[in-house]
Amino acid sequence: MKDKILLFIPMYNCEKQIVRVLGQLNQEVLKYLDEVIVANNRSTDDGEQAVIKYCDRYSELPVKMLRNIENYGLGGSHKVAFEYAIKNEFDYIIVLHGDDQGDIANILPYLQSGEYKNYDCFLGARFIKGSKLDGYSKFRTFGNKVFNIFFSIGCRFWVYDLGSGLNMYKVDILKDRFYKKYKDNLVFNCYMLLGHSFYRHSVKFFPIIWREEDQVSNVRMTSQAWTTLKLLLSFMFNRKKYLSQEHRDKIVEDYTADIIFENNHETEN
C-alpha cells in the first residue's frame, strides 16, 4: 500500500527563493507526494503572492498556502505542520526549507527504493561522506563537525548534522507530541535530536547538497553555539527531567494556521 506523504515547506522572508523551491517539484518527485503545504510564518515580504502566482501557472501542484496565526518561529512552524500531518492521517512528512539551500532531489533515491520506511527519522546531513557544500566556509564546517561529535556523545548515536533543511519523519512517532515543549526557535532541531535519542527513535542520516547564494541567515553563530552547548550538557546531566521541562519562551496552547490558498489540481496518486 502506498504511503501518504506530506511535504512541508516553512517560509519566512524568502520571496526570491520560494519559487525556486517549488520549481524542484517535478513530475518524478510528485509521484511520491500527496500534498504540499507552504507555511508562511508571518513574513514581511511578498512571499505569499509569489507562491500563489507560481501555483496559478502550475495548477498540477497539490499546494496549500498556510499562514501561521502568529510568528511562531521555525520550530513553531514545524509544530503547525506536524499537527496538520497527524490530523490528516499522513504516514510521513518531509521538511524542505523554503530558502532553497537544500534540494528535494537528494531524498528522491530513497523514496524510489523505499529505504526511508526502515527508519523513524530520515535526516539530511551536510557533513557526512557524499555531501557537498557550496558557499560554506571551512571555519563553519569545522565548527559544525565539532558540535556533531559532542551531540554524538550525548545522543549515543552518530550525528552528522544538527539540523539541515531536508528531513523526513514517520508521523507515528509524532502523535504523542513529545516535541510540544521544545523551543520554537532555530534550535528546535537540536531538541528533536535529543528527543530521538531519549525515545529511541531509529535515525538515519543521508548526504545532501547544500548551497548558500542569496539567502539571508537568521543564525547568530556565537550565541547559538553557546545555547546549543548548554542544552546538550543539561540533557546529558538528566535526560528525562530535562526533556520533560518547559523550554519555550512563550507558551502556545495550539499552533494553528489559516489556509489562505489552495491550488486547484488533479493528481494521479
Buried (B, 14 or more C-beta within 10 A) or exposed (E): EEBBBBBBBBBBBBBBBBBBBBEBBEEEBBBBBBBBBBBBBBBEBEBBEBBBEBBEEEEBBBBBBBBBBBBBBBBBBBBBBBBBBBEEEBBBBBBBBBBBBBBBBBBBEBBEEEBBEEBBBBBBBBBBEEBEBEEBEEEBEEEBEEBBEBBBEBBEBEBBBBBBBBBBBBBEBBEEEBBBBBBBBBBBBBBBBBBBBBEEBEBBBBBBBBBBEEBEEEEEEEEBBEBBEEBBEBBBEEBEEBBEEEBBEEEBEEBBBEEEBBBEBEEEE
